[in-house]
Amino acid sequence: MLLKIIKHVLKIIRSAKISIKLTVIYAFMFSLVLLLLNASILYGVKYYMYNQANKQIEDMQTIILNKITLKNEEFDLSSKEILADISSKENVSIRIIQQDGKVINSSEKFDYNIKQSNFNKSLSKEKHIEDKERHLTYKNIKYESKKYGTVYIQIVKDMHNEYEFMKILFVVMAAADFIGVIVSIILGYMVSKKMLKPIDHITKTAENISIKNLKERIEVKEGSDDELKRLASTFNKMIDRLQEAFNRQAQFVSDASHELRTPIAVIQGYANLLDRWGKNDRNALEKSIYGIKLETANMADLVEKLLFLARGDSGTQVIEKKEFWLNELIDEVVKESKIIAQDRSIYSYKNDTVKIFADHKMIKQMLRIFIDNSIKFTSEYEEINISSEVQGKTVKIAVSDTGIGIPENEIKNIFNRFYIVDKSRSKEKGGTGLGLSIAKWIVDMHQGIIKVESEEGKGTKIVVTLDGGK
């Protein structure tokens, strides 16, 4: 039955509010501390009282033995003069008894039952016994008398008053503990409620946040730098990141829709031209087929890039790293680029022999993106250089050209999706503004660093630093 009650109480506590849980824990810990503290106090008081009682017995022993052996003459042990200096207020009683149990002398009202069998066990040592619910401290002193032979002097200290004091002290401390626990529960609940109030505010703010409403923020007060303030700051930063991600997503969808709308419109236009004139007009037919094929290729390229970035954002893009010779890959890319752009001067000024641990396909895709951009924005017979250089434990890949360059204020934006520096010229060249975003993603996935140096009218240089030079 008791076990069921305990389980039920624990179940209620587990499902309770944090403020109630904290109050219960605080009250329990406070009660435990009070219990240990009061137990220590009671033990200390008891130890002090017994120590004082032992001193009283020792003092009384000295007085009696001095009287008995005064001037080397033995007092009559049955004389009441021996017990004359004993104060009844101190609750000390004395009895002188022979070995056979016969009482020679005794204080008035000496009614303590101390068994004779305990005599030899308690010689010269203070002992504690309970006699009829009374607490006693006593000592047996063995003495050789000329008249009575071996006798025992029993000195007994009645601890009744001391124990009464301890009972009163215990009751007072128990009452104080009870009041203290009640007060601690009330104050603990109030304090925990106040301290956890920001959490309620965080909860309400979180409830108000949705995809359509990301403007809610938790007010962070200046002053103390506690856990709740850091939680509120972290929550606000998280919402900032979410808002930024949603904004990027919305912009991405908008830009993708815009980019796809153009080729679809062109294809639709050519399809209408075919429907009207293509059946009988050979030139219209060839022109429409060429335009549809071109726009379909552009659309396929755009969709492929969008899928690549989407897989990268979702973490499903597969990266297959292996060790390969970077210098061989650069030589391969240079040869292919010369075939593609025969009217450009494409070469490798410096190509160190080095192995790297990376995704071969992605590194090649990154290089192709940089070179395609250089080809688009350079004129005939202008130079494009692809080089690699080992520097300690890193390798630097540089793609530079002597093209039109990038305005200084736009360099920071070139890796943003769908961002195009020269929109009119990019339109002519078929640019979508996704290539450099993909290249930046590839560099980031290889824990690399990408740096752009450019000057309008003089050219652009992109440097990628990767680990793994060997």
C-alpha positions as CSV (number, residue, x, y, z in Angstrom):
1,M,0.0,0.0,0.0
2,L,2.8,2.4,1.0
3,L,4.7,1.5,-2.2
4,K,1.7,2.3,-4.3
5,I,1.3,5.7,-2.6
6,I,5.0,6.5,-3.2
7,K,4.7,5.5,-6.9
8,H,1.6,7.7,-7.3
9,V,3.3,10.7,-5.7
10,L,6.4,10.2,-7.9
11,K,4.1,10.0,-11.0
12,I,2.4,13.3,-10.0
13,I,5.8,15.0,-9.4
14,R,7.1,13.8,-12.8
15,S,4.1,15.3,-14.6
16,A,4.1,18.5,-12.6
17,K,5.4,21.9,-13.7
18,I,9.2,22.6,-13.5
19,S,8.5,25.2,-10.8
20,I,6.7,22.6,-8.6
21,K,9.5,20.1,-9.2
22,L,12.1,22.7,-8.2
23,T,10.1,23.6,-5.1
24,V,9.9,19.9,-4.1
25,I,13.6,19.4,-4.6
26,Y,14.5,22.7,-2.8
27,A,12.2,21.7,0.1
28,F,13.6,18.2,0.3
29,M,17.2,19.5,0.3
30,F,16.4,22.2,2.8
31,S,14.8,19.6,5.1
32,L,17.7,17.3,4.7
33,V,20.1,20.1,5.7
34,L,18.0,21.0,8.7
35,L,17.8,17.4,9.8
36,L,21.6,17.0,9.6
37,L,22.2,20.3,11.3
38,N,19.8,19.7,14.1
39,A,21.1,16.2,14.6
40,S,24.6,17.7,14.9
41,I,23.4,20.3,17.4
42,L,21.6,17.7,19.5
43,Y,24.6,15.4,19.5
44,G,26.9,18.3,20.4
45,V,24.6,19.4,23.3
46,K,24.4,15.8,24.6
47,Y,28.2,15.4,24.4
48,Y,28.7,18.6,26.2
49,M,26.2,17.7,29.0
50,Y,27.8,14.3,29.5
51,N,31.2,15.8,29.6
52,Q,30.1,18.3,32.3
53,A,28.5,15.4,34.2
54,N,31.8,13.5,34.1
55,K,33.7,16.5,35.4
56,Q,31.2,16.8,38.3
57,I,31.8,13.2,39.2
58,E,35.6,13.6,39.0
59,D,35.3,16.7,41.2
60,M,33.2,14.9,43.7
61,Q,35.6,11.9,43.7
62,T,38.5,14.2,44.6
63,I,36.5,15.9,47.5
64,I,35.4,12.5,49.0
65,L,38.8,10.9,48.8
66,N,40.5,14.0,50.3
67,K,38.0,13.8,53.2
68,I,38.5,10.1,53.8
69,T,42.3,10.3,53.8
70,L,42.6,13.7,55.7
71,K,45.8,13.9,57.8
72,N,46.5,10.2,57.1
73,E,43.7,9.3,59.3
74,E,40.7,7.5,57.9
75,F,37.3,9.0,58.5
76,D,34.5,6.7,59.6
77,L,32.9,5.7,56.2
78,S,29.5,5.6,57.9
79,S,29.7,9.2,59.0
80,K,27.3,11.6,57.3
81,E,30.0,14.3,57.4
82,I,31.6,12.7,54.4
83,L,28.5,13.5,52.3
84,A,28.0,17.0,53.9
85,D,29.3,19.0,50.9
86,I,27.1,17.4,48.3
87,S,24.6,19.8,46.8
88,S,21.2,18.3,46.0
89,K,20.7,20.9,43.2
90,E,23.5,19.2,41.2
91,N,21.6,15.9,41.2
92,V,24.6,14.0,42.5
93,S,24.2,11.1,44.9
94,I,26.8,9.0,46.7
95,R,26.7,5.5,48.2
96,I,29.4,3.5,50.0
97,I,28.9,-0.2,49.8
98,Q,30.8,-3.3,50.8
99,Q,31.7,-6.2,48.5
100,D,28.8,-8.3,49.9
101,G,26.3,-5.5,49.0
102,K,25.9,-4.1,52.5
103,V,25.4,-0.3,52.4
104,I,27.7,1.6,54.7
105,N,26.7,5.2,53.9
106,S,24.4,6.8,51.4
107,S,23.0,10.1,50.3
108,E,19.4,10.8,51.0
109,K,16.9,9.4,48.4
110,F,19.6,7.2,46.8
111,D,17.1,5.0,45.0
112,Y,19.2,4.0,41.9
113,N,19.5,0.3,41.2
114,I,23.1,-0.3,40.2
115,K,23.8,-4.0,40.1
116,Q,26.8,-5.2,42.0
117,S,27.9,-7.3,39.0
118,N,28.8,-4.0,37.3
119,F,31.2,-2.9,40.0
120,N,34.4,-4.4,38.6
121,K,33.5,-3.6,35.0
122,S,33.1,0.1,35.7
123,L,36.0,0.8,38.0
124,S,37.6,4.2,37.4
125,K,35.3,4.8,34.4
126,E,32.2,6.8,34.0
127,K,29.2,4.7,32.8
128,H,25.8,5.5,31.5
129,I,22.7,3.5,32.3
130,E,18.9,3.9,32.3
131,D,17.1,3.1,35.5
132,K,13.3,3.3,35.4
133,E,13.4,5.6,32.4
134,R,16.0,7.7,34.2
135,H,19.4,8.5,32.6
136,L,22.3,8.1,34.9
137,T,26.0,8.6,34.7
138,Y,28.0,6.9,37.5
139,K,31.4,5.8,38.6
140,N,32.5,3.1,41.0
141,I,35.7,3.8,43.0
142,K,37.4,0.9,44.8
143,Y,38.8,1.7,48.2
144,E,40.6,-0.4,50.8
145,S,39.3,0.5,54.2
146,K,41.0,-0.6,57.5
147,K,37.6,-1.1,59.1
148,Y,35.4,-2.4,56.3
149,G,37.9,-3.9,54.0
150,T,37.2,-3.5,50.2
151,V,34.5,-1.0,49.6
152,Y,33.0,0.7,46.6
153,I,32.2,4.4,46.5
154,Q,29.4,4.9,44.0
155,I,29.0,8.5,42.6
156,V,25.8,8.9,40.5
157,K,24.8,11.9,38.4
158,D,21.1,12.0,37.6
159,M,20.7,13.4,34.0
160,H,17.0,13.9,34.4
161,N,17.1,17.7,34.1
162,E,19.6,17.6,31.2
163,Y,17.3,15.2,29.3
164,E,14.3,17.3,30.0
165,F,16.2,20.2,28.5
166,M,17.1,18.1,25.5
167,K,13.4,17.1,25.0
168,I,12.4,20.8,25.1
169,L,15.2,21.6,22.7
170,F,14.1,18.8,20.3
171,V,10.5,20.0,20.3
172,V,11.5,23.6,19.7
173,M,13.9,22.5,16.8
174,A,11.2,20.2,15.3
175,A,8.7,23.0,15.4
176,A,11.3,25.4,13.8
177,D,12.1,22.8,11.2
178,F,8.4,22.4,10.3
179,I,7.9,26.1,10.0
180,G,11.1,26.4,8.0
181,V,10.0,23.7,5.6
182,I,6.6,25.3,5.1
183,V,8.2,28.7,4.6
184,S,10.8,27.2,2.2
185,I,8.1,25.6,0.1
186,I,6.2,28.9,-0.2
187,L,9.3,31.0,-0.9
188,G,10.8,28.3,-3.1
189,Y,7.6,28.2,-5.2
190,M,7.5,32.0,-5.5
191,V,11.2,32.3,-6.4
192,S,11.1,29.5,-8.9
193,K,7.9,30.9,-10.5
194,K,9.7,34.3,-10.8
195,M,12.9,32.8,-12.1
196,L,11.1,30.6,-14.7
197,K,8.9,33.4,-15.9
198,P,11.2,34.0,-18.9
199,I,10.6,30.4,-19.9
200,D,6.8,31.1,-20.1
201,H,7.6,34.1,-22.2
202,I,9.8,31.9,-24.5
203,T,7.0,29.4,-24.8
204,K,4.4,32.0,-25.7
205,T,6.8,33.5,-28.3
206,A,7.5,30.1,-29.7
207,E,3.7,29.4,-30.0
208,N,3.3,32.7,-32.0
209,I,6.0,31.8,-34.4
210,S,5.1,30.2,-37.8
211,I,6.4,30.2,-41.3
212,K,4.3,33.3,-42.0
213,N,5.4,35.0,-38.8
214,L,9.1,35.0,-38.0
215,K,9.3,38.5,-36.6
216,E,8.7,37.5,-33.0
217,R,11.7,37.8,-30.7
218,I,12.3,37.4,-27.0
219,E,13.2,40.5,-25.2
220,V,16.6,40.1,-23.6
221,K,17.1,42.4,-20.7
222,E,20.5,44.0,-20.0
223,G,22.2,43.1,-16.7
224,S,22.7,39.6,-15.4
225,D,24.3,37.1,-17.8
226,D,22.5,34.0,-16.5
227,E,21.4,30.7,-18.2
228,L,17.9,32.1,-19.1
229,K,19.4,35.1,-20.8
230,R,21.7,32.9,-22.8
231,L,18.7,30.7,-23.6
232,A,16.7,33.6,-24.9
233,S,19.7,34.9,-26.9
234,T,20.2,31.5,-28.4
235,F,16.5,31.2,-29.2
236,N,16.6,34.6,-31.0
237,K,19.6,33.6,-33.0
238,M,17.9,30.3,-33.9
239,I,14.9,32.3,-35.2
240,D,17.2,34.6,-37.1
241,R,18.8,31.6,-38.8
242,L,15.4,30.1,-39.5
243,Q,14.2,33.4,-41.0
244,E,17.3,33.7,-43.1
245,A,16.8,30.1,-44.3
246,F,13.2,30.7,-45.2
247,N,14.1,33.9,-46.9
248,R,16.8,32.1,-48.9
249,Q,14.3,29.3,-49.7
250,A,11.7,31.8,-50.9
251,Q,14.2,33.7,-52.9
252,F,15.6,30.4,-54.4
253,V,12.1,29.3,-55.4
254,S,11.3,32.8,-56.9
255,D,14.6,32.9,-58.8
256,A,14.2,29.3,-60.0
257,S,10.7,30.0,-61.2
258,H,11.9,33.1,-63.0
259,E,14.8,31.3,-64.6
260,L,12.6,28.5,-65.8
261,R,9.9,30.8,-67.0
262,T,12.2,32.2,-69.7
263,P,13.1,29.0,-71.5
264,I,9.6,27.7,-71.2
265,A,8.3,30.9,-72.8
266,V,10.8,30.6,-75.6
267,I,9.9,26.9,-76.2
268,Q,6.3,27.8,-76.2
269,G,6.9,30.6,-78.7
270,Y,8.8,28.3,-81.1
271,A,6.1,25.7,-80.7
272,N,3.5,28.3,-81.8
273,L,5.7,29.3,-84.7
274,L,5.9,25.7,-85.8
275,D,2.1,25.3,-85.4
276,R,1.5,28.3,-87.7
277,W,4.3,28.3,-90.3
278,G,6.6,25.4,-89.6
279,K,4.6,22.9,-91.7
280,N,5.2,24.8,-94.9
281,D,8.2,27.2,-94.1
282,R,11.5,25.3,-94.1
283,N,13.4,28.2,-92.5
284,A,10.8,28.6,-89.7
285,L,11.0,24.8,-89.1
286,E,14.8,24.8,-88.7
287,K,14.9,27.9,-86.7
288,S,12.2,26.6,-84.3
289,I,13.9,23.2,-83.9
290,Y,17.3,24.9,-83.2
291,G,15.7,27.3,-80.6
292,I,13.8,24.5,-78.9
293,K,16.9,22.3,-78.6
294,L,19.0,25.2,-77.3
295,E,16.4,26.2,-74.7
296,T,15.8,22.6,-73.7
297,A,19.6,22.2,-73.1
298,N,19.7,25.4,-71.1
299,M,16.7,24.2,-69.1
300,A,18.2,20.8,-68.5
301,D,21.5,22.4,-67.3
302,L,19.5,24.7,-65.0
303,V,17.5,21.8,-63.5
304,E,20.6,19.8,-63.0
305,K,22.2,22.7,-61.1
306,L,19.1,23.2,-59.0
307,L,19.0,19.5,-58.1
308,F,22.7,19.6,-57.1
309,L,22.1,22.5,-54.8
310,A,18.9,21.0,-53.4
311,R,20.7,17.7,-52.6
312,G,23.5,19.8,-51.0
313,D,21.0,21.7,-48.8
314,S,19.3,18.5,-47.7
315,G,22.6,16.7,-47.0
316,T,21.9,13.9,-49.6
317,Q,24.6,14.9,-52.1
318,V,27.0,12.0,-52.2
319,I,30.7,12.9,-51.7
320,E,33.1,10.1,-52.7
321,K,36.6,11.1,-51.6
322,K,39.7,9.3,-52.7
323,E,43.4,10.0,-53.2
324,F,44.4,11.2,-56.7
325,W,47.0,13.3,-58.5
326,L,45.8,16.9,-58.7
327,N,48.4,17.9,-61.3
328,E,47.1,15.2,-63.7
329,L,43.5,16.4,-63.2
330,I,44.6,20.0,-64.0
331,D,46.4,18.9,-67.1
332,E,43.3,17.0,-68.2
333,V,41.1,20.1,-67.7
334,V,43.5,22.3,-69.6
335,K,43.5,20.0,-72.6
336,E,39.7,19.8,-72.6
337,S,39.3,23.6,-72.2
338,K,41.7,24.2,-75.2
339,I,39.4,22.0,-77.4
340,I,36.2,23.8,-76.1
341,A,37.6,27.3,-76.4
342,Q,40.2,27.3,-79.2
343,D,40.2,31.1,-79.5
344,R,41.4,31.5,-75.9
345,S,45.0,31.2,-74.6
346,I,44.5,28.5,-71.9
347,Y,47.6,27.1,-70.2
348,S,49.1,26.1,-66.8
349,Y,51.9,28.3,-65.7
350,K,52.8,26.2,-62.6
351,N,51.4,22.7,-61.8
352,D,53.1,21.1,-58.8
353,T,53.0,17.3,-58.5
354,V,50.8,16.6,-55.6
355,K,48.2,14.1,-54.3
356,I,45.0,15.2,-52.6
357,F,42.2,13.3,-50.8
358,A,39.0,14.7,-52.3
359,D,36.1,13.9,-54.6
360,H,37.7,13.7,-58.1
361,K,34.4,14.4,-59.9
362,M,33.5,17.5,-57.8
363,I,37.0,19.1,-58.0
364,K,36.8,18.7,-61.7
365,Q,33.3,20.3,-61.8
366,M,34.6,23.2,-59.6
367,L,37.5,23.8,-62.1
368,R,35.2,23.6,-65.1
369,I,32.9,26.2,-63.5
370,F,35.8,28.6,-62.9
371,I,37.1,28.1,-66.4
372,D,33.7,28.4,-68.1
373,N,33.2,31.8,-66.3
374,S,36.7,32.9,-67.5
375,I,35.8,31.9,-71.0
376,K,32.5,33.8,-70.9
377,F,34.1,37.0,-69.7
378,T,37.2,37.1,-71.8
379,S,37.6,38.1,-75.4
380,E,39.4,36.2,-78.1
381,Y,43.0,35.3,-77.6
382,E,43.0,36.6,-73.9
383,E,44.7,34.4,-71.3
384,I,43.3,31.9,-68.8
385,N,45.8,30.3,-66.4
386,I,45.1,27.2,-64.2
387,S,47.9,26.5,-61.7
388,S,48.6,24.6,-58.5
389,E,51.2,25.2,-55.9
390,V,52.0,23.2,-52.7
391,Q,52.5,25.3,-49.6
392,G,53.4,23.2,-46.6
393,K,50.4,20.9,-45.8
394,T,48.1,22.7,-48.2
395,V,47.8,23.1,-51.9
396,K,46.6,26.3,-53.7
397,I,44.6,26.0,-56.9
398,A,44.4,29.3,-58.9
399,V,42.3,30.1,-62.0
400,S,43.1,33.6,-63.4
401,D,42.1,35.4,-66.5
402,T,42.6,38.8,-68.2
403,G,38.9,39.4,-68.8
404,I,36.5,42.2,-67.9
405,G,36.9,41.7,-64.1
406,I,34.3,42.2,-61.3
407,P,33.4,45.5,-59.6
408,E,34.8,45.7,-56.1
409,N,31.5,46.2,-54.4
410,E,30.0,43.1,-56.1
411,I,32.8,40.6,-55.3
412,K,31.1,39.6,-51.9
413,N,27.9,38.6,-53.7
414,I,29.2,36.5,-56.6
415,F,28.7,33.2,-54.7
416,N,25.0,34.0,-54.0
417,R,22.6,31.9,-55.9
418,F,21.2,33.4,-59.2
419,Y,23.5,36.5,-58.6
420,I,24.8,37.8,-61.9
421,V,27.2,40.7,-62.1
422,D,26.7,41.8,-65.7
423,K,23.1,40.7,-66.4
424,S,23.0,41.8,-70.0
425,R,26.2,40.0,-71.0
426,S,25.4,36.9,-68.9
427,K,22.1,36.7,-70.7
428,E,23.9,36.6,-74.0
429,K,26.3,33.9,-72.7
430,G,23.5,31.9,-71.1
431,G,24.5,32.3,-67.5
432,T,22.2,31.4,-64.6
433,G,24.2,32.6,-61.6
434,L,24.3,29.1,-60.1
435,G,27.8,27.9,-61.1
436,L,29.8,29.8,-58.5
437,S,27.3,28.8,-55.8
438,I,28.0,25.2,-56.7
439,A,31.7,25.8,-56.7
440,K,31.6,27.4,-53.3
441,W,29.6,24.5,-51.9
442,I,32.2,22.0,-53.2
443,V,35.0,24.0,-51.6
444,D,33.1,24.2,-48.3
445,M,32.4,20.4,-48.3
446,H,36.2,19.8,-48.6
447,Q,36.9,22.2,-45.7
448,G,38.7,24.5,-48.1
449,I,39.0,28.3,-48.4
450,I,38.1,30.3,-51.5
451,K,39.4,33.8,-52.2
452,V,38.6,36.2,-55.1
453,E,40.8,38.9,-56.4
454,S,39.5,41.1,-59.3
455,E,39.9,44.5,-60.9
456,E,37.6,45.9,-63.6
457,G,39.2,45.8,-67.0
458,K,42.2,43.8,-65.9
459,G,40.8,40.4,-64.9
460,T,39.9,38.0,-62.1
461,K,41.8,35.5,-60.0
462,I,40.1,32.8,-57.9
463,V,42.3,30.9,-55.4
464,V,41.1,27.8,-53.7
465,T,43.2,26.4,-50.7
466,L,42.7,22.7,-49.8
467,D,44.3,20.4,-47.3
468,G,46.1,17.2,-48.2
469,G,49.2,18.3,-50.1
470,K,51.7,15.4,-50.1
